[in-house]
Amino acid sequence: MPILVRRLLIFILGCWPASTLVWGAVQQNLGGDPAQYILLQTGFWALRFLLISLAVTPLARLAKQRWLMVHRRMLGLFALFYGILHLLSYYQFILGGNLERLVSETIKRPYILVGAPALLILILLGVTSTRGWMRRLGRHWQQLHRLVYLALILAWIHLYWQVRSSYFDAVLYGAIGLVLLSFRARNYLIKRI
């Protein structure tokens, strides 16, 4: 399959969750608390795309399919996209667009305090994901982009600290994240030996 076709397919699939939220809002079909539903779904999709983007390298190595690596950036940018939608939906729907309240809520609520740096890391990585930034940063680019592991941990803590009833999603995403981080830790240790 040509690279442009794969990119288009990833783009369509990446936009699908957002388009279903928009369609559900237009149809007034998002349940009893649409604002909360949008907030939760955008957060889940940010974490899902973060995990998917981190799964590309192990999958490419294990399946010996190097062509997968080309799509890692786009998947990471979708994690950023949904993370920003998550923040905007919280700001607009939950806080009513009140900036002062956003600042005070961030300070008061520990799960927001860990979620905020995760999003800031994703923004930094998104901005520096271009070839131009790769050239400018040189060998430091890869070191900078290793912050994605910290973003994953913070995003998982953000999810875990909000759980009120079922821990299933938090445990599932935590287990997937642990497997992906273990793969990288193993490769790092092998290279050091």
GROMACS elastic network, one bead per residue, 0.5 to 0.9 nm:
[ bonds ]
;  ai    aj funct       b0    kb
    1     4     6  0.84711   500
    1     5     6  0.66633   500
    1     6     6  0.67311   500
    2     5     6  0.54074   500
    2     6     6  0.64473   500
    2     7     6  0.88028   500
    3     6     6  0.50513   500
    3     7     6  0.61074   500
    3     8     6  0.85582   500
    3    67     6  0.86525   500
    3    70     6  0.85488   500
    4     7     6  0.50376   500
    4     8     6  0.60836   500
    4     9     6  0.85151   500
    5     8     6  0.50850   500
    5     9     6  0.61058   500
    5    10     6  0.86107   500
    6     9     6  0.50423   500
    6    10     6  0.61401   500
    6    11     6  0.85064   500
    6    71     6  0.84308   500
    7    10     6  0.50792   500
    7    11     6  0.60295   500
    7    12     6  0.85908   500
    7    71     6  0.71940   500
    7    74     6  0.81162   500
    8    12     6  0.61554   500
    8    13     6  0.85672   500
    9    12     6  0.51802   500
    9    13     6  0.61358   500
    9    14     6  0.83826   500
   10    13     6  0.51015   500
   10    14     6  0.57873   500
   10    15     6  0.84652   500
   10    71     6  0.82117   500
   10    74     6  0.79878   500
   10    75     6  0.78802   500
   11    15     6  0.61175   500
   11    16     6  0.85431   500
   11    74     6  0.79772   500
   11    75     6  0.87487   500
   11    78     6  0.87003   500
   12    15     6  0.52383   500
   12    16     6  0.61435   500
   13    16     6  0.50634   500
   13    17     6  0.77827   500
   14    17     6  0.69036   500
   14    18     6  0.80999   500
   14    49     6  0.84685   500
   14    75     6  0.77672   500
   14    78     6  0.64909   500
   15    18     6  0.54899   500
   15    19     6  0.61526   500
   15    20     6  0.87206   500
   15    78     6  0.82775   500
   16    19     6  0.50985   500
   16    20     6  0.61497   500
   16    21     6  0.86898   500
   17    20     6  0.51849   500
   17    21     6  0.63629   500
   17    22     6  0.87941   500
   17    41     6  0.82202   500
   17    42     6  0.82470   500
   17    45     6  0.76201   500
   18    21     6  0.51021   500
   18    22     6  0.62784   500
   18    23     6  0.86065   500
   18    41     6  0.88884   500
   18    42     6  0.77674   500
   18    82     6  0.81248   500
   18    85     6  0.89009   500
   19    22     6  0.50202   500
   19    23     6  0.60240   500
   19    24     6  0.83887   500
   20    24     6  0.58667   500
   20    25     6  0.84360   500
   21    25     6  0.60814   500
   21    26     6  0.85859   500
   21    30     6  0.77526   500
   21    37     6  0.88924   500
   21    38     6  0.67562   500
   21    41     6  0.83118   500
   21    42     6  0.89245   500
   22    25     6  0.51140   500
   22    26     6  0.62135   500
   22    27     6  0.86015   500
   23    26     6  0.50849   500
   23    27     6  0.60965   500
   23    28     6  0.83240   500
   23    29     6  0.83070   500
   24    27     6  0.50515   500
   24    28     6  0.57482   500
   24    30     6  0.55656   500
   24    34     6  0.88841   500
   25    29     6  0.61816   500
   25    30     6  0.62688   500
   25    34     6  0.73599   500
   25    38     6  0.89151   500
   26    29     6  0.77230   500
   27    30     6  0.82339   500
   28    31     6  0.78599   500
   28    34     6  0.80737   500
   29    32     6  0.87286   500
   29    34     6  0.80152   500
   30    33     6  0.71364   500
   30    35     6  0.84775   500
   30    37     6  0.66092   500
   30    38     6  0.79657   500
   31    34     6  0.57783   500
   31    37     6  0.74320   500
   32    36     6  0.89993   500
   32    37     6  0.86993   500
   33    36     6  0.55020   500
   33    37     6  0.62913   500
   33    38     6  0.88270   500
   34    38     6  0.61048   500
   34    39     6  0.84847   500
   35    38     6  0.52618   500
   35    39     6  0.61528   500
   35    40     6  0.86723   500
   35    89     6  0.72992   500
   35    90     6  0.81081   500
   35    93     6  0.56132   500
   35    94     6  0.69677   500
   36    40     6  0.60991   500
   36    41     6  0.85129   500
   36    89     6  0.87102   500
   36    90     6  0.83952   500
   36    93     6  0.81025   500
   36    94     6  0.77791   500
   37    40     6  0.52208   500
   37    41     6  0.60476   500
   37    42     6  0.85352   500
   38    41     6  0.51807   500
   38    42     6  0.60230   500
   38    43     6  0.84529   500
   38    85     6  0.89683   500
   38    86     6  0.78229   500
   38    89     6  0.69731   500
   38    90     6  0.88840   500
   39    42     6  0.54839   500
   39    43     6  0.62678   500
   39    44     6  0.87090   500
   39    85     6  0.81585   500
   39    86     6  0.55489   500
   39    87     6  0.80524   500
   39    88     6  0.87631   500
   39    89     6  0.57265   500
   39    90     6  0.61732   500
   39    93     6  0.83907   500
   39    94     6  0.86688   500
   40    43     6  0.51723   500
   40    44     6  0.61164   500
   40    45     6  0.86075   500
   40    86     6  0.76757   500
   41    44     6  0.50604   500
   41    45     6  0.60710   500
   41    46     6  0.85095   500
   41    82     6  0.88704   500
   41    86     6  0.80389   500
   42    45     6  0.51402   500
   42    46     6  0.61171   500
   42    47     6  0.87172   500
   42    82     6  0.53094   500
   42    83     6  0.67558   500
   42    84     6  0.85320   500
   42    85     6  0.61730   500
   42    87     6  0.86993   500
   42    89     6  0.82609   500
   43    46     6  0.51299   500
   43    47     6  0.63908   500
   43    48     6  0.86036   500
   43    82     6  0.67246   500
   43    83     6  0.62336   500
   43    85     6  0.81236   500
   43    86     6  0.53448   500
   43    87     6  0.84784   500
   43   155     6  0.89456   500
   43   159     6  0.83423   500
   44    47     6  0.52104   500
   44    48     6  0.60277   500
   44    49     6  0.86155   500
   44    82     6  0.84382   500
   44    83     6  0.89552   500
   44    86     6  0.89120   500
   44   159     6  0.85322   500
   45    49     6  0.59825   500
   45    50     6  0.83160   500
   45    78     6  0.85667   500
   45    79     6  0.70465   500
   45    82     6  0.61018   500
   45    83     6  0.79694   500
   46    49     6  0.53864   500
   46    50     6  0.61818   500
   46    51     6  0.87362   500
   46    78     6  0.71844   500
   46    80     6  0.66284   500
   46    81     6  0.73367   500
   46    83     6  0.50100   500
   46    84     6  0.85395   500
   46    85     6  0.87443   500
   46    86     6  0.78470   500
   46   155     6  0.88766   500
   47    51     6  0.61968   500
   47    52     6  0.85723   500
   47    79     6  0.66086   500
   47    82     6  0.84437   500
   47    83     6  0.80165   500
   47   152     6  0.75473   500
   47   155     6  0.68458   500
   47   156     6  0.77312   500
   47   173     6  0.80980   500
   48    51     6  0.51229   500
   48    52     6  0.60817   500
   48    53     6  0.85661   500
   48    79     6  0.73830   500
   48   173     6  0.80252   500
   49    53     6  0.59526   500
   49    54     6  0.84302   500
   49    75     6  0.60590   500
   49    76     6  0.64960   500
   49    77     6  0.84544   500
   49    78     6  0.62468   500
   49    80     6  0.84962   500
   49    82     6  0.83538   500
   50    53     6  0.52357   500
   50    54     6  0.62708   500
   50    55     6  0.86458   500
   50    75     6  0.74088   500
   50    76     6  0.59528   500
   50    77     6  0.87849   500
   50    78     6  0.80512   500
   50    79     6  0.51406   500
   50    80     6  0.81983   500
   50   148     6  0.84060   500
   50   151     6  0.88069   500
   50   152     6  0.70465   500
   51    54     6  0.50799   500
   51    55     6  0.60888   500
   51    56     6  0.88862   500
   51    76     6  0.88706   500
   51    79     6  0.86586   500
   51   152     6  0.77388   500
   51   173     6  0.81272   500
   51   176     6  0.75143   500
   51   177     6  0.65767   500
   51   180     6  0.79881   500
   52    56     6  0.65510   500
   52    72     6  0.84634   500
   52    75     6  0.70107   500
   52    76     6  0.81248   500
   52    79     6  0.89268   500
   53    56     6  0.54831   500
   53    57     6  0.80721   500
   53    71     6  0.82729   500
   53    72     6  0.53020   500
   53    73     6  0.74613   500
   53    74     6  0.82507   500
   53    75     6  0.51918   500
   53    76     6  0.53711   500
   53    77     6  0.89787   500
   53    79     6  0.81577   500
   54    57     6  0.65657   500
   54    58     6  0.79011   500
   54    72     6  0.77570   500
   54    75     6  0.89448   500
   54    76     6  0.81794   500
   54   148     6  0.85211   500
   54   149     6  0.86584   500
   54   177     6  0.85378   500
   54   180     6  0.68191   500
   54   181     6  0.85790   500
   55    58     6  0.56857   500
   55    59     6  0.60352   500
   55    60     6  0.84836   500
   55    72     6  0.88397   500
   55   180     6  0.64497   500
   56    59     6  0.51647   500
   56    60     6  0.58909   500
   56    61     6  0.85388   500
   56    68     6  0.64392   500
   56    69     6  0.63850   500
   56    71     6  0.81114   500
   56    72     6  0.62456   500
   57    60     6  0.51081   500
   57    61     6  0.61742   500
   57    62     6  0.85532   500
   57    66     6  0.84886   500
   57    68     6  0.77989   500
   57    69     6  0.64900   500
   57    72     6  0.80380   500
   58    61     6  0.51373   500
   58    62     6  0.59400   500
   58    63     6  0.83058   500
   58   180     6  0.76333   500
   58   183     6  0.71146   500
   58   184     6  0.81463   500
   59    62     6  0.51841   500
   59    63     6  0.57758   500
   59    64     6  0.78152   500
   59    65     6  0.76667   500
   59    68     6  0.80912   500
   60    63     6  0.53996   500
   60    64     6  0.53973   500
   60    66     6  0.52689   500
   60    67     6  0.74988   500
   60    68     6  0.58303   500
   60    69     6  0.67775   500
   61    65     6  0.66482   500
   61    66     6  0.70438   500
   62    65     6  0.78954   500
   63    66     6  0.84819   500
   64    67     6  0.89418   500
   65    68     6  0.60777   500
   65    69     6  0.82428   500
   66    69     6  0.57378   500
   66    70     6  0.79961   500
   67    70     6  0.58881   500
   67    71     6  0.79345   500
   68    71     6  0.57391   500
   68    72     6  0.71403   500
   69    72     6  0.53909   500
   69    73     6  0.82300   500
   70    73     6  0.71438   500
   70    74     6  0.83754   500
   71    74     6  0.54679   500
   71    75     6  0.64264   500
   71    76     6  0.87692   500
   72    75     6  0.52412   500
   72    76     6  0.61959   500
   72    77     6  0.86819   500
   73    76     6  0.50388   500
   73    77     6  0.61509   500
   73    78     6  0.86950   500
   73   126     6  0.84074   500
   73   129     6  0.70684   500
   73   130     6  0.89302   500
   74    77     6  0.50288   500
   74    78     6  0.63553   500
   74    79     6  0.88416   500
   75    78     6  0.51090   500
   75    79     6  0.65568   500
   75    80     6  0.89006   500
   76    79     6  0.50419   500
   76    80     6  0.64934   500
   76    81     6  0.86907   500
   76   122     6  0.82002   500
   76   125     6  0.86812   500
   76   126     6  0.76025   500
   77    81     6  0.60605   500
   77    82     6  0.86754   500
   77   122     6  0.82305   500
   77   123     6  0.89208   500
   77   125     6  0.87293   500
   77   126     6  0.61018   500
   77   129     6  0.87833   500
   78    82     6  0.61501   500
   78    83     6  0.83290   500
   79    82     6  0.53835   500
   79    83     6  0.60448   500
   79    84     6  0.86543   500
   79   122     6  0.77677   500
   80    84     6  0.61258   500
   80    85     6  0.85510   500
   80   119     6  0.72609   500
   80   122     6  0.56223   500
   80   123     6  0.64930   500
   80   125     6  0.88263   500
   80   126     6  0.69860   500
   81    84     6  0.52883   500
   81    85     6  0.62732   500
   81    86     6  0.86131   500
   82    86     6  0.59567   500
   82    87     6  0.86065   500
   83    87     6  0.63519   500
   83    88     6  0.86547   500
   83   118     6  0.89688   500
   83   119     6  0.62966   500
   83   122     6  0.81458   500
   84    87     6  0.50860   500
   84    88     6  0.60804   500
   84    89     6  0.84711   500
   84   119     6  0.74474   500
   84   123     6  0.86680   500
   85    88     6  0.50030   500
   85    89     6  0.59100   500
   85    90     6  0.84477   500
   86    89     6  0.52649   500
   86    90     6  0.62466   500
   86    91     6  0.86089   500
   87    90     6  0.51494   500
   87    91     6  0.60617   500
   87    92     6  0.85250   500
   87   116     6  0.87283   500
   87   119     6  0.85839   500
   88    92     6  0.58764   500
   88    93     6  0.80803   500
   88    97     6  0.87837   500
   89    92     6  0.51841   500
   89    93     6  0.54089   500
   89    94     6  0.71847   500
   89    95     6  0.88947   500
   90    93     6  0.55687   500
   90    94     6  0.50054   500
   90    95     6  0.64235   500
   90    96     6  0.84560   500
   90    97     6  0.86838   500
   90   102     6  0.87510   500
   91    94     6  0.59853   500
   91    95     6  0.50548   500
   91    96     6  0.64117   500
   91    97     6  0.53249   500
   91    98     6  0.71079   500
   91    99     6  0.76875   500
   91   101     6  0.88197   500
   91   102     6  0.66309   500
   92    95     6  0.57587   500
   92    98     6  0.77844   500
   93    96     6  0.54629   500
   93    97     6  0.73880   500
   94    97     6  0.80850   500
   95    98     6  0.57435   500
   95    99     6  0.81834   500
   95   101     6  0.67247   500
   95   102     6  0.68520   500
   96    99     6  0.88731   500
   96   101     6  0.89904   500
   97   101     6  0.84845   500
   97   102     6  0.82519   500
   98   101     6  0.53513   500
   98   102     6  0.63862   500
   99   103     6  0.64519   500
   99   104     6  0.87803   500
  100   103     6  0.52522   500
  100   104     6  0.63222   500
  100   105     6  0.85949   500
  101   104     6  0.50399   500
  101   105     6  0.58762   500
  101   106     6  0.83539   500
  102   105     6  0.51790   500
  102   106     6  0.60580   500
  102   107     6  0.87055   500
  103   106     6  0.51672   500
  103   107     6  0.64369   500
  103   108     6  0.87557   500
  104   107     6  0.52250   500
  104   108     6  0.61237   500
  104   109     6  0.86011   500
  105   109     6  0.58183   500
  105   112     6  0.75533   500
  105   113     6  0.87811   500
  106   109     6  0.56581   500
  106   110     6  0.74611   500
  106   111     6  0.82976   500
  106   112     6  0.52363   500
  106   113     6  0.54575   500
  106   116     6  0.78190   500
  107   110     6  0.72804   500
  107   112     6  0.77426   500
  107   113     6  0.63560   500
  108   112     6  0.82760   500
  108   113     6  0.80350   500
  109   112     6  0.55166   500
  109   113     6  0.63518   500
  110   114     6  0.64099   500
  110   115     6  0.85438   500
  110   158     6  0.81122   500
  110   161     6  0.78523   500
  111   114     6  0.53991   500
  111   115     6  0.60908   500
  111   116     6  0.86600   500
  111   157     6  0.71395   500
  111   159     6  0.74441   500
  111   160     6  0.82560   500
  111   161     6  0.56719   500
  111   162     6  0.66361   500
  112   116     6  0.58862   500
  112   117     6  0.88876   500
  112   158     6  0.66807   500
  113   116     6  0.56075   500
  113   117     6  0.72847   500
  113   158     6  0.82070   500
  114   117     6  0.59058   500
  114   118     6  0.66851   500
  114   154     6  0.55737   500
  114   155     6  0.72189   500
  114   157     6  0.70522   500
  114   158     6  0.58388   500
  115   118     6  0.51344   500
  115   119     6  0.63711   500
  115   120     6  0.87395   500
  115   151     6  0.85124   500
  115   154     6  0.61330   500
  115   155     6  0.56449   500
  115   156     6  0.86285   500
  115   157     6  0.78360   500
  115   158     6  0.51939   500
  115   159     6  0.83949   500
  116   119     6  0.52427   500
  116   120     6  0.62222   500
  116   121     6  0.86892   500
  116   154     6  0.87304   500
  116   155     6  0.88328   500
  116   158     6  0.89561   500
  117   121     6  0.60284   500
  117   122     6  0.85229   500
  117   151     6  0.73770   500
  117   154     6  0.75287   500
  117   155     6  0.88452   500
  118   121     6  0.52031   500
  118   122     6  0.63787   500
  118   123     6  0.87771   500
  118   148     6  0.84079   500
  118   150     6  0.73683   500
  118   152     6  0.71933   500
  118   153     6  0.82361   500
  118   154     6  0.55882   500
  118   155     6  0.58523   500
  118   158     6  0.88177   500
  119   123     6  0.61843   500
  119   124     6  0.86184   500
  119   151     6  0.73058   500
  119   155     6  0.81591   500
  120   123     6  0.50245   500
  120   124     6  0.61798   500
  120   125     6  0.85863   500
  120   151     6  0.85878   500
  121   124     6  0.50506   500
  121   125     6  0.61103   500
  121   126     6  0.84406   500
  121   145     6  0.89747   500
  121   147     6  0.68358   500
  121   148     6  0.70436   500
  121   150     6  0.83118   500
  121   151     6  0.61661   500
  122   125     6  0.50369   500
  122   126     6  0.59078   500
  122   127     6  0.85280   500
  122   147     6  0.86126   500
  122   148     6  0.71296   500
  122   151     6  0.70125   500
  123   127     6  0.61269   500
  123   128     6  0.85878   500
  124   127     6  0.52665   500
  124   128     6  0.62435   500
  124   129     6  0.85366   500
  124   144     6  0.89489   500
  124   145     6  0.88512   500
  125   128     6  0.51419   500
  125   129     6  0.58352   500
  125   144     6  0.76930   500
  125   145     6  0.61711   500
  125   147     6  0.81300   500
  125   148     6  0.77064   500
  126   129     6  0.51941   500
  126   130     6  0.80591   500
  127   130     6  0.72053   500
  127   133     6  0.82110   500
  128   131     6  0.82689   500
  128   132     6  0.81367   500
  128   133     6  0.51872   500
  128   134     6  0.71130   500
  128   137     6  0.88019   500
  128   141     6  0.79929   500
  128   144     6  0.89401   500
  128   145     6  0.85361   500
  129   132     6  0.83560   500
  129   133     6  0.65901   500
  129   134     6  0.70332   500
  129   141     6  0.87754   500
  129   145     6  0.84777   500
  130   133     6  0.53833   500
  130   134     6  0.63391   500
  130   135     6  0.88516   500
  131   135     6  0.62464   500
  131   136     6  0.86393   500
  132   135     6  0.52232   500
  132   136     6  0.62459   500
  132   137     6  0.86725   500
  133   137     6  0.59209   500
  133   138     6  0.81512   500
  133   141     6  0.76147   500
  134   137     6  0.54132   500
  134   138     6  0.58212   500
  134   139     6  0.82689   500
  134   140     6  0.85395   500
  134   141     6  0.57393   500
  134   142     6  0.83674   500
  135   138     6  0.51840   500
  135   139     6  0.87128   500
  135   141     6  0.82656   500
  136   141     6  0.82434   500
  137   140     6  0.52803   500
  137   141     6  0.50030   500
  137   142     6  0.86195   500
  137   144     6  0.88861   500
  138   141     6  0.56769   500
  138   142     6  0.81140   500
  139   142     6  0.61679   500
  139   143     6  0.72629   500
  140   143     6  0.50507   500
  140   144     6  0.60978   500
  140   145     6  0.86040   500
  141   144     6  0.51253   500
  141   145     6  0.62001   500
  141   146     6  0.87604   500
  142   145     6  0.50461   500
  142   146     6  0.63158   500
  143   146     6  0.53000   500
  143   147     6  0.75165   500
  144   147     6  0.58303   500
  144   148     6  0.84206   500
  145   148     6  0.58941   500
  145   149     6  0.85441   500
  146   149     6  0.59670   500
  146   150     6  0.77736   500
  147   150     6  0.51683   500
  147   151     6  0.63115   500
  147   152     6  0.87194   500
  148   152     6  0.61651   500
  148   153     6  0.87106   500
  149   152     6  0.51020   500
  149   153     6  0.64003   500
  149   154     6  0.87079   500
  149   181     6  0.73035   500
  150   153     6  0.51164   500
  150   154     6  0.61223   500
  150   155     6  0.84577   500
  151   154     6  0.51464   500
  151   155     6  0.59493   500
  151   156     6  0.84883   500
  152   155     6  0.50862   500
  152   156     6  0.61138   500
  152   157     6  0.86316   500
  152   177     6  0.73545   500
  153   156     6  0.51417   500
  153   157     6  0.62427   500
  153   158     6  0.85748   500
  153   174     6  0.84709   500
  153   177     6  0.79744   500
  154   157     6  0.50535   500
  154   158     6  0.60501   500
  154   159     6  0.86567   500
  155   159     6  0.63266   500
  155   160     6  0.86523   500
  156   159     6  0.50870   500
  156   160     6  0.60642   500
  156   161     6  0.86061   500
  156   170     6  0.70814   500
  156   173     6  0.73414   500
  156   174     6  0.64655   500
  156   177     6  0.83893   500
  157   161     6  0.59720   500
  157   162     6  0.85811   500
  157   170     6  0.86176   500
  157   174     6  0.89261   500
  158   161     6  0.55929   500
  158   162     6  0.67004   500
  159   162     6  0.54517   500
  159   163     6  0.67742   500
  159   169     6  0.86358   500
  159   170     6  0.63743   500
  160   163     6  0.55344   500
  160   167     6  0.75861   500
  160   169     6  0.86807   500
  160   170     6  0.54647   500
  160   171     6  0.82367   500
  160   174     6  0.88239   500
  161   164     6  0.84989   500
  163   166     6  0.66791   500
  163   167     6  0.63241   500
  163   169     6  0.89894   500
  163   170     6  0.77195   500
  164   167     6  0.80064   500
  166   169     6  0.74958   500
  166   170     6  0.84221   500
  167   170     6  0.53116   500
  167   171     6  0.60009   500
  167   172     6  0.84653   500
  168   171     6  0.52457   500
  168   172     6  0.59957   500
  168   173     6  0.85727   500
  169   172     6  0.50476   500
  169   173     6  0.60078   500
  169   174     6  0.82053   500
  170   173     6  0.53809   500
  170   174     6  0.58402   500
  170   175     6  0.84617   500
  171   175     6  0.59846   500
  171   176     6  0.86049   500
  172   175     6  0.52143   500
  172   176     6  0.63264   500
  172   177     6  0.86001   500
  173   176     6  0.51283   500
  173   177     6  0.60200   500
  173   178     6  0.84645   500
  174   177     6  0.50386   500
  174   178     6  0.59986   500
  174   179     6  0.86281   500
  175   178     6  0.50119   500
  175   179     6  0.62434   500
  175   180     6  0.86863   500
  176   179     6  0.52074   500
  176   180     6  0.63147   500
  176   181     6  0.86662   500
  177   180     6  0.51179   500
  177   181     6  0.60653   500
  177   182     6  0.84058   500
  178   181     6  0.51054   500
  178   182     6  0.58871   500
  178   183     6  0.85189   500
  179   182     6  0.50392   500
  179   183     6  0.62247   500
  179   184     6  0.88329   500
  180   183     6  0.51947   500
  180   184     6  0.65854   500
  180   185     6  0.87924   500
  181   184     6  0.51696   500
  181   185     6  0.61135   500
  181   186     6  0.85518   500
  182   186     6  0.59789   500
  182   187     6  0.85346   500
  183   186     6  0.52165   500
  183   187     6  0.63219   500
  183   188     6  0.86691   500
  184   187     6  0.51056   500
  184   188     6  0.60718   500
  184   189     6  0.86034   500
  185   188     6  0.50226   500
  185   189     6  0.61557   500
  185   190     6  0.85840   500
  186   189     6  0.51984   500
  186   190     6  0.61664   500
  186   191     6  0.86946   500
  187   190     6  0.50830   500
  187   191     6  0.62440   500
  187   192     6  0.86948   500
  188   191     6  0.52421   500
  188   192     6  0.63242   500
  188   193     6  0.88972   500
  189   192     6  0.50409   500
  189   193     6  0.62942   500
  190   193     6  0.53684   500
